[in-house]
């Protein structure tokens, strides 16, 4: 009879939860951008709204139809903003986890250990290179999360932060 070993998880349940919530929120955020760029395109929807209302016997100007199309677009952007708030909360949660997790679970310690191992051995194995690459990709990911959070907040609260509309538009 073969004995099955118990599989131990490398990361804590909190990190795994954070990981999956991040995946869901980032996917949702990307989907809102995709939907707004395709299904809720203001120009195409303006023509569609004008034509449909005309077929129904209503008289509507292009400016009125554009406002209706814009309001649909705004609804999707509102969802995008809420997802952004949740992403920021997850980012802050991850920072808190980094401070309060067990030492062997902290990303900083894992990164430091990986660098130490990689640069202390003379012969670089593929496993060492892979570990270093993975840690560097995580570092890049965390950096991108920070940039996404910072740019999103600066766009949403441009007036409160004293950012001009032209700079806010450039950030978009």
C-alpha positions in Angstrom: 0.0 0.0 0.0 1.3 3.4 -1.0 1.4 6.2 1.5 0.2 9.6 0.2 2.2 12.5 1.7 0.4 15.5 3.1 1.0 18.4 0.8 2.0 21.5 2.7 1.1 24.9 1.3 4.0 27.3 0.6 2.0 30.4 1.4 -0.4 31.3 4.2 -4.2 31.2 3.7 -4.2 35.0 3.9 -1.8 35.3 1.0 -3.7 32.8 -1.1 -7.0 34.7 -0.4 -5.2 38.0 -1.4 -3.9 36.3 -4.6 -7.3 35.1 -5.7 -9.2 38.3 -4.8 -6.5 40.3 -6.7 -7.0 38.1 -9.7 -10.8 38.6 -9.6 -10.5 42.4 -9.1 -7.9 42.9 -11.8 -9.8 40.8 -14.3 -13.0 42.7 -13.5 -11.2 46.0 -13.9 -9.8 45.0 -17.3 -13.2 43.8 -18.3 -14.7 47.2 -17.5 -12.1 48.9 -19.8 -12.8 46.3 -22.5 -16.6 46.7 -22.3 -16.4 50.5 -22.3 -14.0 50.4 -25.3 -16.3 48.1 -27.3 -19.9 47.7 -26.3 -20.4 51.1 -24.7 -18.4 53.1 -27.2 -19.9 56.6 -27.1 -19.8 57.3 -30.8 -21.4 54.0 -31.9 -24.0 54.1 -29.1 -25.0 57.7 -30.0 -25.9 56.5 -33.5 -27.6 53.4 -32.2 -29.7 55.4 -29.6 -30.7 58.0 -32.2 -31.8 55.3 -34.7 -33.7 53.2 -32.1 -35.5 56.2 -30.7 -36.3 57.4 -34.2 -37.7 54.0 -35.0 -39.9 54.2 -31.9 -41.2 57.5 -33.0 -39.3 59.8 -30.7 -37.4 62.8 -31.8 -34.0 63.1 -30.2 -31.0 65.2 -31.2 -27.5 63.9 -31.5 -26.5 65.8 -28.4 -29.2 64.2 -26.4 -28.3 60.7 -27.6 -24.7 61.4 -26.9 -25.6 62.3 -23.3 -27.5 59.0 -22.9 -24.6 57.1 -24.4 -22.2 58.9 -22.1 -24.3 58.0 -19.0 -24.0 54.3 -19.9 -20.3 54.7 -20.2 -20.2 56.5 -16.8 -22.0 53.6 -15.2 -19.3 51.2 -16.3 -16.6 53.6 -15.2 -18.3 53.8 -11.7 -17.9 50.1 -11.5 -14.2 50.4 -12.6 -13.7 53.0 -9.8 -15.2 50.7 -7.1 -13.0 47.9 -8.3 -10.1 50.3 -8.0 -10.9 51.1 -4.4 -11.1 47.4 -3.7 -7.7 46.9 -5.4 -6.2 49.6 -3.2 -7.7 48.0 -0.1 -6.1 44.7 -1.2 -2.8 46.4 -1.7 -2.9 47.9 1.8 -4.0 44.4 3.1 -0.9 42.9 1.4 1.3 45.6 3.1 -0.2 44.7 6.4 0.3 41.0 5.8 4.0 41.7 5.1 4.4 43.4 8.4 2.5 40.9 10.5 3.2 37.5 8.9 5.5 34.9 10.2 9.1 35.7 9.2 9.4 32.7 6.8 6.2 33.9 5.0 7.4 37.6 4.4 8.1 38.5 0.8 11.0 40.7 1.8 12.7 37.9 3.6 12.1 35.5 0.7 13.5 38.0 -1.7 16.6 38.7 0.4 17.2 34.9 0.8 16.9 34.4 -2.9 19.4 37.1 -3.7 21.7 35.8 -1.1 21.6 32.3 -2.5 21.8 33.4 -6.1 24.8 35.6 -5.6 26.7 33.4 -3.1 26.9 30.3 -5.3 29.5 30.1 -8.0 27.5 27.8 -10.3 24.1 29.2 -11.1 21.5 26.4 -11.5 18.3 26.8 -13.4 16.4 26.5 -10.1 18.4 29.5 -8.7 17.7 31.5 -11.8 14.0 30.6 -11.8 13.7 31.5 -8.1 15.3 34.9 -8.7 13.2 35.5 -11.8 10.0 34.7 -9.9 10.9 37.0 -7.1 11.8 39.8 -9.5 8.5 39.3 -11.3 6.6 39.6 -8.0 8.5 42.8 -7.3 7.5 44.1 -10.7 3.9 43.1 -10.0 3.8 44.9 -6.7 5.3 48.0 -8.3 2.7 47.9 -11.0 -0.1 47.6 -8.4 1.3 50.6 -6.7 1.4 52.6 -9.9 -2.2 51.5 -10.8 -3.4 52.6 -7.3 -1.5 55.9 -7.4 -2.7 56.8 -10.9 -6.2 55.7 -10.3 -6.4 57.8 -7.1 -4.8 60.8 -8.8 -7.4 60.6 -11.7 -10.4 60.2 -9.3 -9.3 62.9 -6.8 -7.4 65.2 -9.1 -9.1 68.3 -7.7 -8.5 67.3 -4.1 -4.8 66.6 -4.8 -4.5 69.9 -6.8 -3.8 68.1 -10.1 -4.7 70.1 -13.2 -7.2 68.6 -15.7 -4.5 68.4 -18.4 -2.2 66.4 -16.2 -5.1 64.2 -15.1 -6.0 63.6 -18.7 -2.4 62.7 -19.5 -2.4 60.2 -16.6 -5.4 58.5 -18.2 
